[in-house]
Amino acid sequence: MAAVPPDPLSDLLIAVPVVILACRAGAQLVRRLGQPPVVGEIVVGILFGPSLLGWLWPQAQAWLFPESVLPYIGVLGTIGLLAFMFLVGLELDLKALRGHSRTAVAVSQAGIAVPLLLGTLLAFGMYETFAPAGTDKLAFVLFIAVSMSITAFPVLARILTDRGLYRTRVGALAMACAAVDDVTAWCLLAAVVAVAKSSSPMEAVTTAAYAAAFTLAMFCVVRPLLNRWVGRAERKYADGVVLVVLFSGLCLGAVATEEIGVHALFGAFLFGVITPRGRRKIEAAAGRVRAFTVPVLLPLFFVGTGLKTDVSLLGGDATQWLWAGAVLAVAVLGKWGGGSVAARLAGQGWRDAISIGALMNCRGLTELVVLNIGLGLGVIGPDLFTILVLMALLTTAATSPALSWIRRGAGDPYPADDPSGIGQEEPVLESAGTR
């Protein structure tokens, strides 16, 4: 008779609060240093992994994260991630483009095109060294190119809010650029996933056609129906009913895109985009989703990422570290350089143009989501995954100090010696932009 596996509940009930509390502490610590909370959460996740705890005290890591609980941590973290992507879609207000549409489109597309080009060249050089055995070259090159072009719209929004720049001309333009960039990058990533999952070009085209049809149905069918239902819900239904409908909708959207072959995250994000904004009960339900998933479930995703990030894979190999430096250089040159030059050509002053470029270089949680998709598909291996996670951490951490240096003397609301706004009044509405 087969042995019954031990119940992992007790182990899970230890691991979850440890992760939540540690990530919370890390977020608070880096916030006092003028950094967005996601930087602390990424660092805590890496410290729990083989890069530190697993290296210094492997027995403690094995006790805290036994094999039996890892699938459950992964599932809970993914649910939190789906809810977060719904919130990002809900907060992606394209009305910010008003008055900035031409400049925003020009800057955002340059901020996509230049990293895509540089990333493609980089990927051709990295393929023989880093591509897992059997990986299709096209899928690898496309994934690296797209991973270089990501901007973290939520983190950017939080940085602007913390600095009091959210409603300034530079802030509004940066938000508009990031919004267009976000939509474009997610569309490109959906195409990469379709290519990676498909066994033939025709299958990739079919997947893309299904994804386009699903998107059209969401905007032309589901959105009007949801609008009408929300109008009735404002008068007839309790807040809890609206919460259930929204959470069910994001889950069903995620299932649909997973079945289509372009990853569940796209469905949750798209459902957030079509959800009506400015309705009291929608805002209340979204606030409840945010209040639980962001501080409780998302840290599990960060730790899951940290457990797959192993700096020792790079070891003392100078070649690996040179490639890591090349990745960082391409990431910064493509996003910061491309965005700055485009903004300058669009008529912005150099200070504002470089500020916008620095903000576009912020990657945050969005990049980690993309990297986990690539690792899960087998397009990249653990060594390149680690390099790209480090790149995401460094570019995100550099954004706020760089902005402080660039804006010094520009008359921004917060003085240069208080760049994060610490000690100032917190924004009333906590947004998904903490990540």
C-alpha positions in Angstrom: 0.0 0.0 0.0 1.4 3.4 -1.0 2.4 5.7 1.8 0.2 8.7 2.2 2.2 11.9 1.7 2.3 14.2 4.7 -0.2 17.1 4.9 1.7 20.3 4.0 -0.8 22.6 5.7 1.3 23.1 8.9 4.4 23.9 6.8 2.4 26.3 4.6 1.0 28.1 7.6 4.5 28.8 8.8 6.0 29.8 5.4 3.2 32.2 4.4 3.3 34.6 7.4 7.1 34.5 7.4 7.1 35.6 3.7 4.5 38.2 4.2 6.1 39.8 7.2 9.6 39.7 5.7 8.4 41.3 2.5 6.5 44.0 4.4 9.6 44.8 6.4 11.8 44.9 3.3 9.3 47.2 1.6 9.2 49.6 4.6 12.9 49.6 4.9 13.6 50.6 1.2 10.8 53.1 1.3 12.6 55.0 4.0 15.6 55.0 1.6 13.5 56.6 -1.1 12.9 53.5 -3.1 9.5 52.0 -4.3 8.4 49.0 -2.1 8.9 46.5 -4.9 12.6 46.9 -4.6 12.6 45.6 -1.0 10.2 42.8 -1.9 12.4 41.6 -4.8 15.5 41.7 -2.5 13.7 39.7 0.2 12.6 37.1 -2.3 16.2 36.8 -3.6 17.6 36.6 0.0 15.2 33.7 0.8 16.5 31.8 -2.3 19.7 29.9 -3.0 21.6 33.2 -3.5 21.8 33.7 0.3 19.7 31.6 2.7 20.1 28.5 0.6 23.8 29.1 0.4 24.5 30.1 4.0 22.0 27.8 5.8 20.5 25.3 3.4 18.8 23.4 6.2 16.9 26.4 7.3 15.7 27.1 3.7 14.6 23.4 3.4 12.7 23.7 6.7 11.0 26.9 5.8 10.3 26.0 2.1 10.0 22.2 2.0 9.2 20.7 -1.5 5.7 19.9 -0.4 4.7 23.6 0.1 6.3 25.0 -3.0 3.4 24.2 -5.4 0.9 25.8 -3.0 3.1 28.9 -2.6 3.2 29.1 -6.4 -0.5 28.8 -6.8 -1.3 31.4 -4.2 1.3 33.8 -5.7 -0.2 33.3 -9.1 -3.7 34.1 -7.9 -2.3 37.3 -6.4 -0.6 38.0 -9.6 -3.8 37.6 -11.6 -5.6 40.0 -9.3 -2.7 42.4 -9.6 -2.8 42.3 -13.4 -6.6 43.0 -13.2 -5.8 46.1 -11.0 -3.1 47.3 -13.5 -5.6 47.0 -16.3 -8.3 48.8 -14.3 -5.9 51.7 -13.5 -4.6 51.9 -17.1 -6.6 55.1 -18.0 -5.9 56.0 -21.6 -7.6 59.3 -21.0 -4.2 60.4 -19.8 -3.3 60.7 -23.4 -5.4 63.7 -23.9 -3.2 66.6 -24.9 -0.2 64.3 -25.0 -1.2 61.7 -27.6 1.3 62.5 -30.3 4.3 62.9 -28.0 3.3 59.9 -25.9 2.9 57.6 -28.9 6.3 58.8 -30.3 8.2 58.4 -27.0 6.6 55.1 -26.1 7.1 53.5 -29.5 10.7 54.7 -29.5 11.0 53.2 -26.0 9.8 49.9 -27.5 11.5 50.0 -30.9 15.1 50.8 -29.7 15.2 48.2 -26.9 13.6 45.7 -29.4 16.4 46.3 -31.9 19.2 46.3 -29.3 17.7 43.3 -27.6 17.5 41.4 -30.8 21.2 42.0 -31.6 22.0 41.0 -28.0 19.9 37.8 -28.2 21.7 36.6 -31.4 24.9 36.8 -29.5 23.6 35.1 -26.4 21.7 32.3 -28.1 24.6 29.7 -28.1 25.5 30.4 -24.5 22.2 30.8 -22.8 19.4 29.2 -24.8 18.2 25.9 -23.2 18.7 22.9 -25.4 16.0 22.6 -28.1 14.8 26.2 -27.7 13.6 27.7 -30.9 15.9 30.6 -31.9 13.0 32.8 -33.0 11.2 32.4 -29.7 14.4 33.1 -27.7 15.4 36.2 -29.7 11.8 37.6 -29.6 11.6 37.0 -25.8 14.9 38.7 -25.0 14.0 41.6 -27.3 10.6 42.1 -25.5 12.1 41.7 -22.1 14.4 44.6 -22.8 11.4 46.9 -23.7 9.3 46.6 -20.5 8.3 49.6 -18.4 6.6 49.1 -15.0 3.6 51.4 -15.4 2.5 50.7 -11.7 5.9 51.5 -10.2 6.3 54.6 -12.3 2.9 55.9 -11.1 4.0 55.3 -7.5 7.3 57.1 -7.9 5.5 60.1 -9.5 3.0 60.1 -6.7 5.6 60.0 -4.0 7.5 62.9 -5.5 4.4 65.0 -6.1 4.9 64.9 -9.8 1.8 62.9 -10.7 -0.2 65.8 -11.9 2.6 67.9 -13.4 3.2 68.2 -17.1 6.2 65.9 -17.0 4.3 63.4 -14.8 1.3 63.4 -17.0 3.4 62.8 -20.1 5.4 60.1 -18.5 2.2 58.3 -17.4 0.8 58.6 -21.0 4.0 57.2 -22.5 4.0 54.3 -20.0 0.4 53.5 -20.7 1.0 53.2 -24.4 4.2 51.3 -23.8 2.4 48.9 -21.4 -0.3 48.0 -23.9 2.3 47.6 -26.8 4.6 45.5 -24.7 1.8 43.1 -23.5 0.6 42.7 -27.1 4.2 41.8 -28.2 4.6 39.4 -25.3 1.3 37.7 -26.2 2.8 37.2 -29.7 6.0 35.8 -28.2 4.1 33.3 -26.0 2.1 32.2 -29.0 5.3 31.6 -31.0 6.9 29.8 -28.1 3.9 27.5 -27.5 3.2 26.7 -31.1 4.7 23.9 -33.0 4.3 25.5 -36.4 3.9 29.0 -37.9 0.3 28.2 -38.8 -0.5 27.3 -35.2 1.1 30.6 -34.0 -1.1 32.5 -36.5 -4.2 30.6 -35.3 -3.4 31.4 -31.7 -2.9 35.1 -32.6 -6.3 35.1 -34.5 -8.1 33.6 -31.5 -6.5 36.1 -29.2 -7.5 39.0 -31.4 -11.1 37.6 -31.6 -11.2 37.3 -27.8 -10.0 40.8 -27.4 -12.6 42.1 -29.8 -15.3 40.2 -28.0 -14.2 41.6 -24.6 -14.5 45.2 -25.9 -17.6 44.8 -28.1 -19.7 42.3 -26.1 -18.5 41.9 -22.5 -17.7 45.6 -21.9 -21.2 46.9 -22.8 -22.9 44.1 -20.9 -20.7 44.8 -17.9 -21.4 48.5 -18.1 -25.2 47.9 -18.0 -24.8 45.4 -15.1 -22.7 47.8 -13.1 -25.3 50.5 -13.6 -27.9 48.2 -12.0 -25.5 47.0 -9.4 -25.0 50.6 -8.1 -28.7 50.6 -7.2 -29.5 47.0 -6.4 -26.6 44.9 -5.2 -24.3 44.9 -2.2 -20.6 45.6 -2.5 -19.9 41.9 -1.9 -21.8 40.9 -5.0 -19.8 43.3 -7.2 -16.6 41.9 -5.7 -17.6 38.3 -6.5 -18.5 39.3 -10.1 -15.2 41.1 -10.6 -13.1 38.3 -9.2 -15.0 35.7 -11.1 -14.6 37.8 -14.3 -10.9 38.1 -14.0 -10.6 34.3 -13.3 -12.7 33.5 -16.4 -10.8 35.9 -18.5 -7.6 34.3 -17.4 -8.9 30.8 -18.2 -9.9 31.9 -21.6 -6.5 33.3 -22.6 -4.7 30.3 -21.0 -6.8 28.0 -23.2 -6.2 30.1 -26.2 -2.4 29.8 -25.6 -1.3 33.3 -24.6 -1.1 32.9 -20.8 -3.7 33.5 -18.1 -2.3 36.9 -17.1 -3.4 38.5 -20.4 -7.0 37.6 -19.7 -7.0 39.1 -16.2 -5.3 42.3 -17.5 -7.8 42.6 -20.3 -10.7 42.2 -18.0 -9.4 45.0 -15.9 -9.0 47.2 -19.0 -12.7 46.8 -20.0 -14.1 47.1 -16.4 -16.0 50.4 -16.0 -14.1 53.1 -14.0 -15.4 55.8 -11.7 -18.2 53.7 -10.2 -18.4 53.7 -6.5 -19.0 50.0 -6.1 -16.3 49.1 -8.6 -13.8 51.2 -6.8 -14.9 49.7 -3.4 -14.5 46.1 -4.8 -11.2 46.9 -6.4 -10.0 48.3 -3.1 -10.9 45.1 -1.3 -9.0 43.0 -3.9 -6.0 45.3 -3.6 -6.1 45.4 0.2 -5.7 41.6 0.3 -3.8 40.5 -2.7 -1.1 43.2 -2.8 0.2 42.8 0.8 -0.7 39.1 1.3 -0.5 37.1 -1.9 2.0 39.0 -4.1 4.9 38.5 -1.6 4.5 34.8 -2.3 5.2 35.5 -6.0 8.3 37.4 -5.1 9.6 34.6 -3.0 8.8 32.1 -5.8 10.9 34.3 -8.1 13.7 34.5 -5.5 13.8 30.7 -5.1 14.4 30.5 -8.8 17.1 33.2 -8.8 20.6 31.8 -8.1 23.5 34.2 -8.3 25.9 31.3 -7.7 25.1 30.1 -11.2 27.1 33.1 -12.4 29.9 32.2 -10.0 33.3 33.4 -10.7 32.9 33.1 -14.5 34.0 36.4 -15.9 32.2 35.7 -19.2 28.8 35.3 -17.4 29.3 38.6 -15.6 30.3 40.3 -18.8 27.1 39.1 -20.4 25.2 40.4 -17.3 26.9 43.8 -17.8 25.9 43.7 -21.5 22.3 43.0 -20.6 22.2 45.9 -18.1 23.8 48.3 -20.7 21.4 47.3 -23.4 18.4 47.7 -21.0 19.5 51.1 -19.9 20.6 52.4 -23.3 17.5 51.1 -25.0 14.8 52.4 -22.6 16.5 55.5 -21.0 18.4 56.5 -24.1 15.7 55.8 -26.6 13.0 57.4 -24.5 15.1 60.5 -23.8 16.0 61.1 -27.4 12.5 60.6 -28.6 11.1 63.0 -26.0 13.7 65.6 -26.9 12.9 65.2 -30.6 9.2 65.6 -29.7 9.9 69.1 -28.3 10.6 68.5 -24.6 13.5 70.2 -22.9 16.6 68.1 -22.1 15.8 68.0 -18.4 12.3 66.8 -18.9 13.3 64.4 -21.8 16.0 62.7 -19.6 13.5 62.5 -16.7 11.0 60.8 -19.0 13.7 58.4 -20.2 14.7 57.6 -16.6 11.1 56.8 -15.7 10.6 54.6 -18.8 13.7 52.6 -17.7 11.8 51.5 -14.5 10.8 47.8 -14.7 9.6 46.6 -11.3 7.2 43.7 -11.0 6.1 43.8 -14.6 9.6 42.6 -15.7 9.5 39.8 -13.2 6.1 38.7 -14.5 7.6 38.5 -18.1 10.7 36.7 -16.9 8.7 34.0 -15.0 6.6 33.5 -18.2 9.8 33.0 -20.2 11.3 30.6 -17.6 8.0 28.6 -17.4 7.9 28.3 -21.2 11.5 27.0 -21.2 12.6 29.9 -23.5 15.3 31.0 -21.0 17.2 29.0 -18.4 17.9 29.6 -14.7 21.2 31.4 -15.4 19.8 34.0 -17.9 16.7 34.2 -15.6 19.0 35.3 -12.8 20.8 37.8 -14.9 17.5 39.4 -16.1 16.1 39.5 -12.5 19.2 41.4 -11.4 18.8 43.8 -14.3 15.2 44.4 -13.3 16.2 45.1 -9.7 19.0 47.5 -10.6 17.1 49.5 -13.2 14.1 49.8 -10.8 16.3 50.8 -7.9 18.1 53.4 -10.0 15.0 55.2 -11.1 14.3 57.3 -8.0 17.9 58.4 -7.3 18.3 59.2 -11.0 15.2 61.3 -11.0 16.3 63.2 -7.9 19.6 64.0 -9.6 18.0 65.1 -12.9 15.3 67.2 -11.2 17.6 68.9 -8.8 16.9 72.6 -9.0 13.9 72.1 -11.2 11.4 73.4 -8.6 9.6 70.1 -8.0 7.3 69.9 -5.0 9.8 67.9 -2.9 13.2 69.2 -2.2 16.3 67.3 -3.4 17.1 66.2 0.2 13.7 64.6 0.5 13.3 62.9 -2.9 10.8 60.2 -1.8 8.4 62.4 0.0 8.9 60.7 3.3 7.3 62.7 6.0 4.8 64.1 3.5 1.2 63.1 3.5 0.6 59.7 1.9 -1.7 59.5 -1.1 -5.3 58.9 -0.1 -5.8 56.1 -2.6 -3.3 53.2 -2.5 -2.9 51.9 -6.0 -1.4 48.9 -7.7 1.4 51.4 -8.4 3.2 50.2 -5.3 4.7 47.6 -7.6 
